[in-house]
Amino acid sequence: GFCRSALHPLSLLVQAIVLAMTLALGTLPAFLPCELQPHGLVNCNWLFLKSVPHFSMAAPRGNVTSLSLSSNRIHHLHDSDFAHLPSLRHLNLKWNCPPVGLSPMHFPCHMTIEPSTFLAVPTLEELNLSYNNIMTVPALPKSLISLSLSHTNILMLDSASLAGLHALRFLFMDGNCYYKNPCRQALEVAPGALLGLGNLTHLSLKYNNLTVVPRNLPSSLEYLLLSYNRIVKLAPEDLANLTALRVLDVGGNCRRCDHAPNPCMECPRHFPQLHPNTFSHLSRLEGLVLKDSSLSWLNASWFRGLGNLRVLDLSENFLYKCITKTKAFQGLTQLRKLNLSFNYQKRVSFAHLSLAPSFGSLVALKELDMHGIFFRSLDETTLRPLARLPMLQTLRLQMNFINQAQLGIFRAFPGLRYVDLSDNRISGASELTATMGEADGGEKVWLQPGDLAPAPVDTPSSEDFKPNCSTLNFTLDLSRNNLVTVQPEMFAQLSHLQCLRLSHNCISQAVNGSQFLPLTGLQVLDLSHNKLDLYHEHSFTELPRLEALDLSYNSQPFGMQGVGHNFSFVAHLRTLRHLSLAHNNIHSQVSQQLCSTSLRALDFSGNALGHMWAEGDLYLHFFQGLSGLIWLDLSQNRLHTLLPQTLRNLPKSLQVLRLRDNYLAYFKWWSLHFLPKLEVLNLAGNQLKALTNGSLPAGTRLRRLDVSCNSISFVAPGFFSKAKELRELNLSTNALKTVDHSWFGPLASALQILDVSANPLHCACGAAFMDFLLEVQAAVPGLPSRVKCGSPGQLQGLSIFAQDLRLCLDEALSWDCFALSLLAVALGLGVPMLHHLCGWDLWYCFHLCLAWLPWRGRQSGRGEDALPYDAFVVFDKTQSAVADWVYNELRGQLEECRGRWALRLCLEERDWLPGKTLFENLWASVYGSRKTLFVLAHTDRVSGLLRASFLLAQQRLLEDRKDVVVLVILSPDGRRSRYVRLRQRLCRQSVLLWPHQPSGQRSFWAQLGMALTRDNHHFYNRNFCQGPTAE
């Protein structure tokens, strides 16, 4: 009541103060936890969100046109989730709640969509709900243009499913019923269900187990994709009224399973069945896909009326014989691309193959794909019909087991730009005679489906700086063949060749300047992944126009002990601009210097430059002769140090220097002034611990610096401030706990990219890096999601915006204050109450416990050296002989005859205080003496004062853990006692027998003096005892 009403204004005041402080400190990213990207896109992918984020009122929500929530964990969509985004046009919700079969862990999941979720966004034009377990089409706004419902569990489409979507142009419903997303029935599209979509141009229904083409499709369709269903019969009525169709894909409906990379059902016998007039009314058709349809022949009437057909895909069929005889291509005068790949005969490769003359009718053909047909020879008769095609530019013949090839036949092709003969068995020059045009002489080969898979991607080499062959006039790819040597005869009549790829062969010859004589126009030569011997001075000098040479991954010759290698040929290549010697393990016995005035880029990564530069000055000037070099890659060269004199001897023209993945633990940054034109420096993947050793030098032109993937934990203040041109800085994947403005100075505002992701930032309250990153947030990629905390533990792995570190309370201080306040309250309440209720009991218990504490015992023995007596003498006064021996012999010897070492004895009749009780005097004597000396004439009967004294001495043993008992036995019969015998075994020096011969008395007094002055625990026999000696 009253308290709540009183606190409410106070809470409002606190909130207002916090808000004012937040605004004063700086602006947080507008769309946390997501990231705002160009063109109004808010990226929320891979944030493990469980609900749609509701952005703050301060965010410019009206500017958001695209929202991507892909790959999260959103299972429920509410009516109000997107209502606050008035300009939203594109929404991506794929991979939030995948069907069981598509889930990586096969977890069951179901997405719930409330009725007005998307209706609340009247501006929505594109919606992607793919890879979500939804059973029905949700209610959608009329503005929708593109809808993707692929890989869901929607198995029924009727006229009500998409009613009212008159603006819809793109509909994708692929993969709703196939082997990865199994169902009990095929997708059912009711007749006329899509007829109301008058503007629909793209319809994709792939992988849905359809057995017939859906009826009454809208006549506006231009793209119809029905591949990988089970439609084995096609007739004209199946595609009736689709006169606007431009692309039709019906491939994979009747498959050949010997080439299938996934579960496959064999095509029924005598199928597929295509009516001759199936496509005849599709006069606007530009693309037709009949791949993987088990076709063994081509009916010319199928293509009648397809005068505008530009792309025809007939791959993965059984047309190996048909292509030598068919006349089906005669009317396809506009065809630009023809795919005939993998039309091989099972387990057979042909000796020869000659294309049918009808190929000569394809006058507009630009690209022909014939890989995977399996024929062993290539000569002028093989491709004779193609020689007359003026537009042919690309010819793919890879993976055909070709072992003999007349490469000179390509001279007759006027417009040919690219020929791919990779992955064959070509071993050298071929001298073939003309053969007939039949595919005969079949040789059986045994293949598994995996043998026909595409070859793996090449190991990355110098492709990132080498010229792109696609811009050149003619490229020939002979990679992955069986070439052992290169002979000039191979390239006869190919003087117009500009790019030649010979990588991944077995070429092991020593090139001497004669291998490529016919290739006078060659500009790019790729010889990577071979075994070339670079020994001759004039290697490759027969190529007067060579601009790029790739010799990477030719490491075998460089690993041969005692064999030298000559790089002087580089100086003779006057036009060479790009050279790769990467990954050759070059370490010794090579030319001492590379010389070239034309070379602009050199890839020397993957060698052993660290070993070369360790050989004194032998290779110190290795790169100095490259006077025009701009780009140099020294990555993976096992460099442990990079001395200033090394940088001094690099070309002064250098603009890009890559030193990735070495072992550099420090770097002399001031030495960068030796490279006055350097703009890019890459030191990623080294072992730098700190950015110190001065700073980046003043006047450097460095624009991009990459020190990612190191172990940097400290950066010196002002380290980057002098590099006025620096615009891109990568500090990601290091050990930084903070990012400080002092590192950059005035440079901070000029940075275009500052990557600090994957650093264990310490997200303490009031962290200094927070304000700085907010200041330069436009330059920090992935600031809301990729910049994360490394400590404290509760924030580890979370975004730095998981809580506002500028306003949060210090957790350690909070816990300390809480503990102190709790203790004060407890004491303030508990002490008075306990004193009132049970004060005396507590006082008694306190002193009782105090008496049992170990330090009390130690306190009593703490002043042992200040005790008043060295020994308390106990004897039986009733025995006159014993009393006489104590007073005359014992007292005289210990107090008078020892001089400066005299002992202080306590005697009952002399030293006990009158007026005290017997027990008080006895207790004071035992506890006030270092030892208690018992003088006994016999040991069989002990009582009275002797017994009481012995019990007190034993009590002292229990309390102080000190044995103070010393026995002097005057009668020989006294040693018969079992206690005395046991004590003699345990502590012999504390039991003394009075000798009756005068000769032994002197030794007796010495032993007694030692027994009284030393602690008894030194006398214990350690073979029998674990008691006081353990101390």
N, C-alpha and C positions, 0 to 999 in steps of 0.2 A: 504494500500500500504506500505508506508515506515514504519509506526508504527508497522504493523503486522510483517513485515520482521525483524524489530528490536527486537520485543518481542519474536519471535520464538526461537532464541538461548538462551534467558534468561529462557524460560519455560523448554527447554531441560536441562539446567543447574540445575534448581530447582528440576526437576524429578530425575536427577542423584544423587543429594545430598540426597533427600528423600529415594531413593533406597539404597544408601550406609548406611544411618542411620538405615534403617530397617534391613539390613543384620547384622549390628553391634549389634543391640539390641537382636537378636535371631531369630529363624526360626518359623514361624507360621505353624500350621498344614497344611500338604501338600494339602489336598483335601477339603478345606473349601467350602461350609458349611457342607460337609459330613465327615464321619469318616472312617478312614482306619482301617480295621480289619485284623486278620491273614489270611494267604493264598491268599493275593491279592484281598480281597473283600473290595469294597468301599460302605459303607452303607449310603444311602440318604433317608431312609424311614421316613415318617411322618414329613417332613420339610416344607410342604405346598409350595413346589416349583411350579412355573408356567412355567418354562422352564428347559431344561437340563443344569446343570452347566458346564461351560467350565473351567477346572482346569488350574492353572498357568503353565507357561513353566518350572518353577523350580520344580514342582511336578514330582515324578517318574512315569509318566503316562505309561511308557512301562511295569511297573510291575503290572498294574491293569489287572486282569483276570476276575473279577466278579464285576458287577455294579448293585446295587439294588435301584430302584427309586419307590418302591411301595408306595401307599397311599399318593400321592401328587396331584397336580392340573395341570398337564402337558396336555394340549389339542392339542398341535401342535408339531410335530416332524419334524425337518429340516434335510436336506441332510447332513449338517456338524456337527450334534449334537454328533456323536460318532466317527467321523473320526480321532480325536486326540488320540484315545485309540488303539494303534496298536496291543495289545495282548489280547483284550477283547474276552472272550469265553462265559461268562454267563451274560445275561441281563434280569432283572426283571422290568417290567413296569406295573404290575397289579394294579388295583384300582386307576387309575388316572382320568378316565372319564367314570364312570359306566353308563350302560343303565338306563333309567328312572325308571324301575321297581326295580332295585337293588340299586339305589341311596338312601341313608338314608333320604334325604329330597325330593326325587323324582324330582330333578332338571333336566331339559333337558340338554344334553351334547353330543357333537360329536367330536371324535378325528380325526385329520387330520394328515396323514403320507405322507410325500413327497416321490417320487419314489425311490430315492437313499439313503434313510435314513439308511437302514440295508445293502444295497449292499456295502456301504462304509466301512463295517467291515467284511473283508473276513475271519477273524478267528472265527467268531461267531459260537458257537455250541449249545447254549441253549437260547431260547427266550420265555419269558412269557408275553403275551399280554392279559391275562384273565381280566375279569371285566372292559372292555373298550368298548365304543360304536363305534365299527368299523363294516363296512358293507361288506368289501371284504378283501381277504387275500392280504397283502402288498407284494411287491417284496422282496424276501429273498435270502441270499447268499447260495451258493451250499454247504458250509461247515456245514450247520445246521444239528444237530443230534436230538434235542428235541424242539418241538414247542407246546405251549399251547395257544389255542384260545377259552378257555371255557368262558361261560357267556358273550359272545359278541352278536352282531346282525348279524353274518355271517350265512346265511341260504342256501347257495349254494356252493357246491364243484364240480368243473368239472376238466377235465384233465389239464387245463391251470392254475388252482389255485395253484398247488404245483409242477408245471413242473420244472424239473431240480434238484429237491432235492433228489438226489440219495443216499445221506448219512443219510437221515432222518430215525430215528429208533423209536421215540416216538412222537405220535400225540394225543393231548387231545382237544376235542371239546365238552365238557359237558355243559349242561344247557343253550343252545342257544335258546330253545323254550320250556318253561314250565311255571308253574303258577306264579313264581316270575319274570320271564323274558318273558312275553307273546309275541306271534307273531301270524300272520294271517295264517301262513302255517308251515308245518313241515320242518325240515332240509332236504334238497334234496341233495343226493349224487349220482351224475350221474354214471351209470354203467361204470366200468373201470376207474373212476376218480383217484383212488389210485393205480391202477395197475402198474404205473411206479415207485412206491416207492419200489424198490426191496429189500431194507434192513429194511423195516418197521416191527418192532416186537411188538409194543404196540399201540393199537388203542382204544380210549375211546370215545364213542358217547352217553353217558348217558343223560337222561332228554332232549330229542330232538323231542319228538312226532313222532318218526319213526314208521312206520307201517310194514315195511319189513326190512330184513337184507340187507344192501347194497350189490349189485352184483359185482362180479369180484374183490374181495379183493385180495391183494397180498398174495401169498402162504407162504411168510416168517413170517406171523403173528404168534406170540406166546401168546399174551394177547389180547382178544377182549371183551370189556365191553359195553354192550348194555342195561343195566338195566334201568328201569323206562321210557320206551317208551310205544308204543302200539302194540308191536309185539305179537299177540295172536296165531299165527300159525308158526310152525317150521317144516321144512322138510329137508331131506339130501342135496338137491340141494342148500338150503340157506347157508350151510357151506361147500360147495364143494371146493375142492382143499386146504382147510385149515388144511392140515395134520400135520403141525408143531405146531398147537395150543396146548398150555399148560394150559391156564386159560380162561374159558368162563363164562361170567356173563350175564344171560338173566333174572334175577329176576326183580320183580316189574312191569312186562308188563301186567299182568292180576290180579289185586290186590284184596285182601280181605279188604274191607274198614272199617270193624268194629274195626280194630286195627290200622288204619292209623293216624299218627300224623300230617298230612298235607292234603290239598285238594286231593280228591280221586275220581276216576271214577270206578264204579263197573264193575267187569269182566262180559262180556256177557255170557249168559247161554250156556252150552255145550262147553265152552272154558276154558282153552287153549287147543289147539290141537297140540300134539307132535307126530310126526310120529315115529313108533317103532325104525326105523333105523336112527333117526336124528343124534345121536352122535356116531354111530357104527364105523365110519371110523376115528374117532379122537383117535387113539391109544396112542398118547403122552399126552393126556389130564391129568392134575394133579389137577386142581381145577374147579369145576362146581357149579355155583350158580343158584338155582331155587327158591329162597326165594320169598315170597309174590306173588305167582303165582296161587293161588286158586286151588292147586292140592288136590284132595281128594283120590287119589290112586296112586300107583307107578307101572309102567310097568317094569318088569325085563329086557325086551329087550332094554330099554333106556340105561342101563348100560352095555350091552353086548359089549365086545371089549375094555372096559375102564379098562384094567388091571393095569394101572399106576395111577389111580385116588387116590389122597391123601386127598383132601378136598372136602366135599360135604355139601352144605348149602341148607337145605329144610325147613328153618324156615318160620313162618307166613303163613302156608298153612292149609289145613283141613285134616291132616293125623292122627287124634286122634284115629281112628279105624284101619287105615291101618298099623300102627306100631305094632299092636298086631297080625297081620296075614301075613304080607308081606314076600315074598321070594326074593325081589329085591336085597337084600344085599349079596346074597350068593357068587357072583363072585368078590366082592370088597375086595380082600385079601390084597391090599396095602393101603387101606383107613386109614388115620391117624386121621382125624378130621371130626366129623359128627354133624351138627347143626339141631336139631329138635324143637327148642324153639317156643313157641306160636303156637302150632298146636292143640289148644283147640277147643272144640265144643261150639258154641255160647250159652251162658247162662247156661252151664252145667258143673258140676265137678263130676268126676267119683269116686265111692267108692274104686275101685281097678283098677290097671293097670298092665298088664303083657306083657312084650316085646315078639315079635315074635322070634321063635328059630333061624331065619336067622341072627339075631344079633351075634350069636355065630360064624359066619363065618368071622367076621371082626377081624381077628387075629392080624392085625397091628394097630388096633385102639388105639389112645392115649388120645383123648379128645372127650367126648360125652356131648352135651348140650341139656338138656331136661327141661329147665325151662319154665313155662307158659303153661303146658299141662293140668293142673288142675285135679289131683287125690288126694284123701284124705288119703290114707294109703300107707305105704312103708314097705314091708316085703321081705322075701327071694325069694318069687315067682315073685316079681316085676322085679327084675334085674337078675334073674337066668341065662339067656343066656350070661350075661356079666361076670359072675364069672370065666369063662374059658378063658378070654382074657388076655394073659400074659403081653401085652404092655399098657393096660389101666391105665392112670395116673390121669386124671381129669374127674370128674363127676359133672355136674351142674344140681341141682334139685330145685333151688330156685323158689319162687313165684308159688307154685303149690297147695296151700291150704292144705298141708299135716298136719294132726293133730295127726296122730299116726305113729310112726316110730320105727322100730327095728334097732337100730344103730349097733348092733353086727353083722349084715349081712356083713358089710364091712371087717370083718376079713377074709372072704373067697376070697377077691380080692388080688391076689399076688403082683401086681405092683402099686396099687392105692396110690396116693400121696396127692390128694386134692378132698374133697367132699364138695360141697356148698349146704347147706339146709337152707340158710337164707331166710327171708321173707316168712315163712310158718306159721303154727298155732300149732306147736308142743308145748305141755304143760307139758310133763313129760314122764316117762317110758311107753313103750307100750308092751302089752301082746297079740299079734295077733296070730290067728290060721292061718294055711295055707289055701290059697284061690285059686280058679281056675284062670286061666290066661286070663280071659275075662275082657274087660273094660265095666263093667255093673254097675247097681245101680246108674244111673245118678241122680244127685241132681242139681236142677236149681239154678243158681246164676245170679244176674243181675249186669252187669259191664258196666262201661263207658270206652271209649278208654284211658282216663287219668289214670284209675286204673292200667293199664298195663305198664305204663311208668316206666323206671328204678328208683330205690329208690335214694333219694338224697345222695350225698357223705357224709360220716361221718364227724362229727365235728372234726377238727384236734386235736389229743391228743399227745401221746408220740411216734408216729410212726417214728419220725426222729431219735430216738436213740434205739428203741426196735429192737430185732433181726427180720429179715425178714423170715416169715414162708415158703416162696417159696423155701428156701434152705433145709428145713427139709423133712423127709421121708413121714410123713402123717399129713395132716391138715384137721380138721373138722370145718366147719363154721355153727354155729347154731344161728347166730345173727338175731335180728328182728323176734323172735318167741314169744310165749306166756308162756314162762317158768316162774313159780313163785317160785319154789323150785328146787334144784338140788339133785337128788338121785343117789346113787352109781349104782343102777340097770340100769340106762340109759346107762352106759358106760361099761357094761359087755362085755368081750372079746375084749376090745379095749386097751389092755395094750401097744400096739405098737404106740398108738396115741402120737404125739409130739407137736402138736399145736391145741389148742381148742379156738374157738371164741364164746363167749356167750354174746356179747354186745347187747345193745338195747333190753333187755328183761324186765321182771318185777320181777326179783329175789330179794326177800326181806327177806330172811332167815338169821339167824346168823350162819356163817360158823364156824364149830368146829373141823375140821380135819377129818371128815368122809365122806364128800360129794364126793370126787374124789378118793376114795380108789383103784378102778381098774386101774387108769391111772398112773401106776408106771413109765412109760417112758415119761410123759408129760414134755416139756421144756418151752412152751409159753402158758400162760393162759390170755385171754382177758375177763374181767368182767366189762368193762366200761359201763356206762349208765344203771345202775341198782340201787338197793336200799339195798345193802349189809350192814349188821350190823357186824362191826368188834369189837367184844367184847372178844372172846375166845383167850386164850394165844396160843393155838395149831392150829390156823387156817392155812390151806394149808400145814401142816406138813406131810400129807400123800403123798405129791408129792416130792419124794427124789431127782429128777433131775430138778426141776423147776428152770429156769434161768431168765425168764421175767414174770412179773405179772403186769397187767394193771387194777387198781382199780379206774380210773378216772371217774368223773361224777357220783359218788354215794353220792350225797350231802344230800339227804333227812334224813338219820339217824344222820348226823352231825348237822343238824338244829334243832333237838329235844332238848328242854330245859331239863337240869338235867340228861341227859343220857351220861355216860362215854364211851370212846372208847379206845381200847387197841391195841397198836402197838408192843407189845412185841413179837408177832409171827414172826416178821422180823428177830429177832436174831436166831430163830430156823431153818430158811431156809438157810442151809449151802451152797447151790449152787446158790442162787439168786444173779443175777448180775444187773438186770434192774427192777426198781419199779416205777410205776406211781400212785401218789395220787393226781393228778391234778384236779382242779375244783370241789373240795368237800366242799368248804367253811369251812375248818377246822379252828376253832378260839379258842376253849377252851375245857376243860374236855377231854383231850387226854393224852397219855403217855408223860412224861416230856422229854423223850429222845428216839431217834431211835438208835438201836445198830445192827451193822452187820459188819463182817470182809470181806464178799464176795461182797457186793453191790458196783457196779461201777457207776451206773447212777440212779439219782433220779429226777423225775419230780414232783415238789411241787407247780407248778403254779396254779393260780386261787384259792388261799386260802386266809386266813386273818392273815398272819404272822405278819403284822404290829400290830394287836391287841394282838397277843400272846406275842411278844417281849415288848409290853407296860406293861405287868403284872410283872414288876420287873425282878427278876432273875429266875422266874419259868421255862421259856422255853428258857433261854439264851443258854443252852447247848444242844438244841434239836437235832442238827446235829453232835455234837462232837463225838458221838459213832460210826460214819460211817468211820472207819479208812482207808478204801481203796477207798473212793468215789472219782471219777474223774470228773463226769458231774453232775451239780446241776442247776436246773431251778427254780428260785424264781420269775418269772414274775407274774404280776397281783396279787400281794399280799398286796396291799394297804399300801405300805411302804412309809412313809413320811420322815423318817430319817434312816440312816444306820451308827450306831456309830462304832468307832474303836473296841470296846470290842465285838461287834457282829461278825465282821470279824475275830477277834482273836479266837473265839470259833467255827469257821467253820473248817472242816477237812483240815489238812495241805497238803493232797495229791491232793487237788482240782486243776484241770487243766482248766475246763470250768465253768464259772459262768454267768448265764443269769438273768438279773434284769430288763427286758423289762416292759414297761407299768405300772410303779408304779408312785409315786408322789414325787420322790426324787428331791429336789431343790438344794442340794449341796452334795458333796462327798468328804470325807477326803482321798485324793489320797495317802498320805504317808502311810495310813494303809494297802495298798496293800502288804507291806512287810510281813504281817502276813500270806500271801498265797504265799509261795516262789515258787511253781510250777505252778502258774496260767499262762495260755497261751492265753485264750480267755475271754474277758469281754464284755458283752452286756448290755449297759445302754440306749438303744433306747427307745423312747416314754416316757421319764420322763419330768421333769420341770427344768432342768439345765439351768441357765441363763449365766453362764460363766465358763470357765475352769481355775480356779485360785486355791486358797488354796494350794499353793506350786506347785509341778509338779509331774509327774510320778516318782516314786522312782528309784534311781540307783540300778542296779542289778536285776530289775524285768525281768522275762522271758516272759512278755506279747508280743504276736505276733499279736493278732488281737483285736482291740478296736472299738466298735460300739457305738457312741453317737448321732446317727441320730434321727430325729423327736423330738428334744428338742427345747429350745428357746435360744441357745447359741449365744451371740452377741460379746463376747470378749474371747480371748485366751491369757494367759500370755506368754510373751517371754520365750523361752526355755522350754515350758511346756512338750513337747514330747522328748526333746533332750537326756534325760538320759535313755530312754527306748531303749537300743541298739538293742534289738531283734524285735522291732515293725516293721511289714511288711505290715499290712493291717489296714487302718484307714478309718472309715466312719463318715464323718461330714455332710452328706446330710440333707436337710430339717431342717435347723436351721435359725438363723437370722444374719448370718455372712455377713458383708459388705466388707470384704477383706480376703485374705489368705496370711499370711506373712511367709517369709523364716525363720524369727527369732524364730518361734514356734518350728522348727524342728532341727535347727543347722545342724551338719554333717549327721543326720539321713535322711535328705530329699532324698539323692541320693540312699538310700537303700530301700525306700518304693516301694512296688510292686502294691499296690492299695491305692489310695487316692481319695475318693468320696466326692466331694464338690457340687454336683448338688442340685438344689432346694434351693439355698441360695440367698437372695436379694443383690448380690454384687453391690457395688457402682462403676459404670463404669465411673469414672472421668478421665480426661486426665492425662496421666502419672501414671495410677493406678499401685501400686506396685505389686499387685497380678498377673498382666499379665506376667511379666518376669519370676516370680517363676513358674507359671503353665506351661509356655512354656518349662521351664527347666526340669520339671518332667512330661511332657505330656504323656509319655508312661505309666505312672501309674494312670492317671486320666481317668476313664471310661466315655465315652460320652462327652468328652471335647468340641468338636465343636457344639454339639446340645443340651446337657442337662445342661451345665453350663451357666446360663443366668444372665442378669442384673436385678437388682431390682430398680435401680435409675441411672441417672435422668429419669424423666417421659418419654421422647421421646425414651429411650432405654429399658424401662421396658418390661420384657418378651422376649427380643431378646437375641440372642447369644452374648457372650462377644466379639466375633469377628465380630459383625455387623459393627464396624468401628475399625480401628487400634488405640487403646487408647494410644499407645506409641508416636504417632506423631501428634495426633489431637490437635487442639487449645482449650484452656480453654474457654468454651462458655461464662461464666460470664465476664471474662476479655475481650473477643471479643466484647460483647455488650457494656461494659463500654467504651472501646476505640472508638467504632463506635459512641456512643452518644457524647463523648467529641469532636471528630473530626467534627461531624456534627454541633454541637453548635458553634465551633470556626469558621467554614466556614460561617455559617449563620450570626454570628455577624460581621465577617469581611466584608461581602457583604452588609448586611442590614443596619448597623448603618450609614456608610457614605452616602448611597443612601437616607435614610430617612432624614438625617440632611440636605442634599442638597435640597431635594424637598419640604419638609414640616417641617422644623426645628422649626419655630415660632409656628405653629399650635400644634405641639407635646408638646412644652414648655407650651403653654396655657392649653392644655388638662391635662398635668401632674399636674400642680398646681391646676386646677379645681378639679381633682379627689382627690388630696391631701387634699383639703379643705373639701371634703365630707367624708374622712376616719374617722371612730369612734375614733381613737386614737388622732385626732386633738382636738376633744372636751374634751377628757380626759386630754390632755396636758394643755388646758386652765384652767382646775380646779385642776391640779396636785399640784399647790402651793397655795391652798386656805388658808392654815394657815398663809401664808406670805402676804396675801392681806393687803393693807394699812389701810383699814377701816373695822369696824365691821358692820356698817350700814350707808346707804345713806338716809338722812332724806329729804323727799319731802313734801312740803306744799305750800299753796297759800299765797304768800307774801302780796297780796292785803288785806288780812283779818288780821287786826292788832291784834285781840284777839288770833288768831291761832299763829301768829309769836311771840307774847309775851310769849305764853305758851311753844313754842318750845325753845326759847332762855333762858328763865328763869327756867321753870320747868323741861322740858325734858333734856336739856343739863346738868343742874346742877345735876339731879339725876343720869344720866348714866355716866357722865365723872368725877364728883367731889365727889359724895357721896358714890361710890362703893369701894373706896380705891384700893386695889391691883387687884380687879376685874373690874376696870373701863373699859368702852367700848370706842372705837375710832369711833366718828361720823364724817360723811362728810356733811358739810353744804355749801350751794351754795355761800353765801356772804362771807364766811370765807375761804373756802378751794379750790374754783375754781381758776384755774390759769389764770391770765390776758393774753391776746394776743391770746388765743385759741378761736375757735368758740364755740358757744353755744352747738352744737351737740357733738363736741369733748369732752368738759368738761362733758356733760351729759353721754356720752358713757363710759368715764373713771370712772365716779362716780358709775354707775350701775354695770359695770364689775369689778371695783376695790373694791367692798364692798361685804361682805358675805350676807347681807340682804338689801332689799330696803324697808324703813319704810315710809308708807303714812299716814300723819296726816291730817284728813278730818273733817271739821265742818259739811258738808252735802255731800250727794252722788248722788244727782239728776243731778248736772251739773259739769262735770269734763272736763277741757280743758287745752290748753297751755302746760306748763311744766309738770303738773301732768299727762296729757294724754300721752305725749311723754315718760315720765319715765315708766309709766305702760306698754306701748307697748314694750319698751326695756326689761323690766323684763320678759314679756311674751316671747320675742325672746330668752332670755337666758334660759327660761324653755324648749323651743323647741330645742336649740342647746346643752345645757349641761344637760338636763333632771333634772334640779334643780329648785324647786319652792322657790324664794327668797322674796316673797311678804308678808309683815306684815301690817295689817291695824289698825290704832288707830282712833276711831271715838269719837269726843268730844261732839257731839250733840245727844240727844236721838232719834231725828228724822232720823238720818243717817242709822239706822238699817232697814229701810223700803225697801231699795234697794234689788231687786231680786238677784243681784250678791252677795251682802253681806250675804243674808240669805242662798244662796246656798253654799257659802264658809264656813259659820258657820256649816253647816251640814257636809261638807267634811273635814274641817280642823279648828276646833273650836278655838284651841289655837293661830291661826294666825290672829284672829279678836278680838280686845280688845276695850272695851267701858270705857270711862273715867267716874269714879264715882264722883258725885258731893258732896257726904258725905265724910268728912275727914277720917272717920273710914275705908273706903274701898280703900283709895289711896295707903296704904302700900302694900296691896295684889296686886294692879294693877301694881306697879313697879316691884314686884317679877315676875309676869307673863310676863311682857314685857321683862325683862332681860332673862328669859328662852326662849322666842320666838326668841330673837335675837341671842342667843348663840347656839341653837340646830337646827339641820336640820329639815325642815318642814315635811319631809316624815315620821318622827316619830309621827307626830300629826294627820295624816290622819285617818279617820274612815274607817277601812277595810271592814265594811259591805256595803259600798257604792262605794268603789274605787278600781280599779285595775291598776292605772297609776303608778306614781313614787314609790308607796309603793311596787310594784312588785320587785323592786330592793332590 
